[in-house]
Structures are given as structure tokens and as C-alpha cells.
């Protein structure tokens, strides 16, 4: 059989099977991820099935479930990569306190903004980044855990400690300002 005939047969077979695969695959994916991701992964799964139509077994649904699982795993890896990149970008080019994004209250008091910047700078970089992800990106401890590749419990504990250290730094700066000291504090040795 020439390649054109084989392509025509594969296309006809795929067009016959695709309608029977769509809804079961959609339900399969909907139970495993959010609706938008499920639709994207469904499209990717059908594309793979189309490209590999010549490999579709007689009973294609279990095979298509396997393809969907792999496509979903790829999508989740991509999402985690994007989160890691966003975390790195936040360190290199953090948003300024006065230009906080949607859902964040901008710090309008210049003294408070300066104190906040200085207090964050005095923290260990890991603590400052954890606080930036929590405050600027509004990530929960579970989401922080994914970004930082640690357990949710560890993220929660580290966040609690970092918030405490930030409070201490801010209180010290407020006390310095109230006492009339304009000097800068060095990096914390914590």
C-alpha cells in the first residue's frame, strides 16, 4: 500500500475513533487536574493519537488513557518549570513595594517602604524569597512547597520563621527611626 493510501486509512480510522475517545478522556483528565489544563491536555492527547493513528490498537481507549497520562505529566512538569523561572525572576527583578501587582496593597508610606526593603535585604536570601513568593505572588504554603521543592510542612514552618524575622527587622528599624538613628543595619547573621 502506498503512503497516501495508508494516510487516508489512518485518517479515516482516527475520524471514526476520535468521537468515542473525547468524552472518556475529558472525564479522565477532569478528575486529575483543573478544567483549563484538562482541555489543553485533551487537545495534546488527541494530537498524539492523530500522529500515531497507525499504532492505535483495536481497543484504543486504554492506550489513549496512557497517552493522556503522559501528556498530563508533561503539562505538570512545564507548570513547575514556569514556577521555578518565575521565582528566579522575582529574585533578579523583584516588584517594588509601591508598584505591587493586583490584589496587593501598595506601600505608600516612603519610610515604611524603605524599612521594608531594608528589612528584606537584612534577611537571608532564602527567607526573603520565601516572603516575596508569599506576599507578592500570594502563594499558599502548599504552593510554596512546589516552587521550592520542599514539603508543605517545611514551607509552612519556614514561612512562619521568616515572617517572625521580618517583624523583628521592621521593629528594629522603627525603633532606630524613633530614636533618631539614620544608620543602616548590616545583614543578619541568622
KATA-V98511 format. One line per field, one symbol per residue. phi: phi as a letter, one per 20 degrees, with the letter a starting at -180 (. if undefined). psi: psi as a letter, one per 40 degrees, with the letter a starting at -180 (. if undefined). burial: b if it has 24 or more other C-alpha atoms within 12 Angstrom, else e. Layout:
phi: ???
psi: ???
burial: ???
//
This chain:
phi: .fgfffffffffffffegfeegfffffgfffdbffffgfffgfffffffffdgfdgfgdffgffffffgfffffffffffffffffffffffcfffgecgfgndefeeffffffffffffffffgffffgffffefelefgffggffelcfffffffffgffffffgfffffffffffenedfeefffef
psi: hidddddddddddddddddeddddddddddeeiidddddddddddddddddfdeehidgeddddddddddddddddddddddddddddddddgiiidefiahehhihehddddddddddddeiiddddddddddddefiidddddddefiidddddddddddddddddddddddddddeeheiiiiiie.
burial: eeeeeeeeebeebbeebbeebbeebbebbeeeeeeebbbbbbbbbbebbbeebeebeeebbeebbebbbebbeebeeeeeeebeeebeebbeebbebeeeeeeeeeeeeeeeeebbbbbbbbbeeebbbbbbbbbbbebebebbbbbbeeeeeebbebbeebbebbeebbebbbeeeeeeeeeeeeeeee
//
